[in-house]
């Protein structure tokens, strides 16, 4: 249970940061504690819903990893090409 709760916090933090960043850009002010709590509840509920609605998702981990690995290895190359724009 502790491992699941801590891994959720680690992997969900970029999502919370992104939600907070978008809110800050739209409103031009910092997030209040109740908005931040609302983001946490919304994303936690969404993750819970996905976990309950798709219980077979862990068995697809190998397929998802097989699709993501080539993209992970090729993405820096595509970034370099788009930044440097070689002839």
matplotlib code that plots the C-alpha trace (Angstrom):
import matplotlib.pyplot as plt

x = [0.0, 2.8, 4.6, 1.5, 0.7, 4.2, 4.6, 1.3, 2.7, 5.9, 4.4, 1.4, 3.5, 4.2, 0.4, -0.3, 2.5, 1.0, -2.5, -1.2, 0.9, -2.1, -4.2, -1.5, -1.2, -4.9, -5.7, -2.3, -2.3, -1.1, -3.3, -5.1, -5.2, -8.7, -7.9, -4.9, -7.0, -9.5, -6.8, -5.6, -9.2, -9.9, -6.8, -7.0, -10.6, -9.7, -6.8, -9.1, -11.8, -9.3, -7.9, -11.4, -12.7, -9.7, -8.5, -6.6, -4.3, -1.3, -1.4, -0.9, 2.2, 4.6, 2.7, 2.7, 6.4, 7.2, 5.4, 6.9, 10.6, 11.3, 9.6, 11.7, 14.9, 13.9, 12.5, 15.8, 16.9, 13.7, 14.2, 17.8, 16.7, 14.0, 16.3, 19.4, 17.6, 20.6, 20.8]
y = [0.0, 2.4, 1.6, 2.2, 5.5, 6.8, 5.8, 7.5, 10.7, 10.4, 9.7, 12.0, 15.1, 16.2, 16.1, 18.2, 20.7, 20.9, 21.5, 24.2, 25.8, 26.0, 27.5, 30.1, 31.0, 31.4, 33.3, 35.2, 34.4, 31.7, 28.7, 28.9, 25.9, 24.9, 25.0, 22.8, 20.4, 20.3, 19.3, 16.6, 15.2, 15.4, 13.6, 11.1, 10.3, 10.0, 7.6, 5.6, 5.4, 4.2, 1.6, 0.3, 0.5, -1.1, -3.9, -5.6, -2.7, -4.2, -7.2, -4.7, -3.2, -5.2, -4.0, -0.4, -0.6, -2.1, 0.8, 3.4, 2.2, 3.1, 6.4, 7.0, 6.3, 8.2, 11.3, 13.0, 12.5, 14.2, 17.0, 17.5, 17.6, 20.1, 22.4, 22.2, 21.9, 20.3, 20.7]
z = [0.0, 0.9, -2.4, -4.4, -2.7, -3.0, -6.7, -7.4, -5.9, -7.9, -11.3, -10.9, -9.9, -13.5, -14.2, -11.1, -12.1, -15.6, -14.4, -12.0, -14.8, -17.1, -14.4, -13.6, -17.3, -17.8, -14.6, -14.2, -10.5, -8.1, -7.4, -4.1, -1.8, -2.7, -6.5, -5.9, -3.8, -6.6, -9.0, -6.7, -6.2, -9.9, -11.1, -8.2, -9.1, -12.8, -12.0, -9.8, -12.5, -15.1, -12.6, -12.0, -15.5, -17.1, -14.8, -17.6, -18.2, -16.4, -18.8, -21.6, -20.0, -22.3, -25.4, -24.3, -23.4, -26.8, -28.5, -26.2, -26.3, -30.0, -29.5, -26.4, -28.3, -31.4, -29.7, -28.9, -32.5, -33.8, -31.3, -32.5, -36.1, -35.4, -33.4, -35.6, -39.0, -40.8, -44.6]

ax = plt.figure().add_subplot(projection="3d")
ax.plot(x, y, z, "-o")
ax.set_aspect("equal")
plt.show()
